[in-house]
Amino acid sequence: MVNPLMLIYLFCLDLIFIINQALLYPIIQILKAMTCGIVDLSCLNRGLEKSYEFFFEMKKLEVAGFRRMRTISQLTFESLIQATL
């Protein structure tokens, strides 16, 4: 049985990942393109990386790997359920 706190944790992990990857990272790239690389935006990129450590005590690659593992597990379980029907 899945602990409800784990579901909240996974939801928060996905939410932070989506916000960083779909909203903040493109904004940083647009700012970088608009300033032609003159303005150093590496501190913003480091801030995104640190957000994973701050919220989840995980590196960005660990979060991405965890999400992939969860997706693969979900697809496997759905395939098993479909096979039994």
N, C-alpha and C positions, 0 to 999 in steps of 0.2 A: 504494500500500500504506500502511496506517495504522501509524504508529509506536506500539509498545506503551505508550510513555510518554504519548502523547496520550490513549489510552484510560484510563489511570490518572488523568490530569488531568481528563478529562470526568467520570469517576466521582466524583472528589473534589468537583468543582464542583457536581454534582447532589446529593451527600450534604450538603454545607454548606448549599445552597439549601433542601433539604427540611427539614433540622433547624431552620433559621432560620424558615421559613415555616409549617411544620406543628407545631412544638413550642414554640419560644421566643417567637415573635410572639403566639400565642394566650395564652400564660402572662402576657405583659406586659399584654395587653388585659384579662384577667381581674383581674389585680392593680389595674389602673387603675379598673375598674368597682367592685371591692371597696372601694377607698379613695375613691370618688366624685371622683376627679381631684385630691384634696388633695395626695397625694404626687406629686412630679415624677418621672415615669419616662422623661423624654426622654433621659436619659443611657443608659438601656438600649436605646432605639431607635437612638441614635447608635452604640452598641456593635455592634448588628447590622449597621448600614451599614458600619462600619469593618472588620468581619470579612471582607467581600468584598474590600476594598482590601488587607487584610493577607495573605490567602491567595492572591488571584488578581490583584491590582493592577487591579481592575475595580470600577466602581460597581454598585449593585444593579440599576439599569435595564439596564446593559450585560450583566450576567449573565442577566437575564430575556430580553433580546433574543437573546442567544446561544443560550439554550435553545429559544426559539421557532424561530429559524433552523434549528437542528439538527433539531427535530421536523418542520418543513416539508420539509427536505431528505430526511429518512428516509421520510416519506410519499410524496414524489415518486419516490424510488428504488424503493420497494415497489410503487407503481402501475406503474412502467415494467417491473418484473420480472413482475408479474401480467399485463400486456398482452402480453408476449412468450410467455407460456405457453399 
